[in-house]
Amino acid sequence: MRLDAAFGVITDLRLGLVGGLWPTILAIWHAPSLLFRPLEISRIFTSHVWDLYSNSVDEGGRGVKKELITPHAYGVVLDLGAGHGHTVNYLDHSRVTKYVAVEPNVHMHAALRRTASAAGHSEDAGTLLILPCGAENISTILSYLPAAHPPVDTLISVLTICSIPSPQSTISALIAEVLRPGGQILFYEHVLSERKDVVWWQRFWNPLWIARLIGGLRMWGDGRREKEVFGGKKGRLKNIYFGTEWEDWLRLDCHIFVQRSTFNGGT
């Protein structure tokens, strides 16, 4: 593997630290009690890092997300780890009745709300719901969506599984309790390369990745585990970096597992 590709991640690490650390220090300076709330410090740091990266990350996967989300998402859509709400821009609003954004980091909610509003979804109109909890908080999600039957038609996970505690049990519970019979999951996740030399560097950088500071995210998921989350269903593995498919797979961050699955008799 080329060394320039192997060490290219250093630039991202530096930008993340520089962009996220100083605003976080200022927040602690103004509210020293944050020192006793490490999770809140992590969320503040995350929000500033995501301010830097969210648009470029979204742009990098735009083509694949349009193919995966736009023609398939319908009804009540539940977006796991919604971040700034970029997913809403890929929804066909003639087919989607409500956008439910699950985002535990409340510091991202203002940007999320602005993105959704610009796309035509609002809380006043009943077409937007922002939930301040994680994907694993199934009972909390259901409490915001009271219904005699599972209320969600489409479950979307974009670069989120890597941060969910016990992903297999969490996704299984969401399918069983939140997803309607015949509902679907649209899944997009960065995974390990199939090249051993690239995998070595991915595993080398993963413990040092800045995302470890922001909610326990891993830089790459294990593709086999991601597939197992959905019961071993087949998906499509693509090489993607900022909208380009790379044939040589030499970028550390260009390996994406893409999948659409339906459950309980869906087609």
Sequence and secondary structure as in RCSB ss.txt:
>XXXX:A:sequence
MRLDAAFGVITDLRLGLVGGLWPTILAIWHAPSLLFRPLEISRIFTSHVWDLYSNSVDEGGRGVKKELITPHAYG
VVLDLGAGHGHTVNYLDHSRVTKYVAVEPNVHMHAALRRTASAAGHSEDAGTLLILPCGAENISTILSYLPAAHP
PVDTLISVLTICSIPSPQSTISALIAEVLRPGGQILFYEHVLSERKDVVWWQRFWNPLWIARLIGGLRMWGDGRR
EKEVFGGKKGRLKNIYFGTEWEDWLRLDCHIFVQRSTFNGGT
>XXXX:A:secstr
  HHHHTTHHHHHHHHHHHHHHHHHHHHHH GGGGG HHHHHHHHHHHHHHHHHHHHHHHTHHHHHHHHTTT  E
EEEEET TTTGGGGGS TTTEEEEEEE S GGGHHHHHHHHHHTT  TTTTSEEEE S TT HHHHHHHS  SS 
 EEEEEEES GGGSSSHHHHHHHHHHHTEEEEEEEEEEEEB  SSHHHHHHHHHHGGG GGGGTTT  SSB HHH
HHHHTTT   EEEE BTTB  SS  STT EEEEEEEE SS  
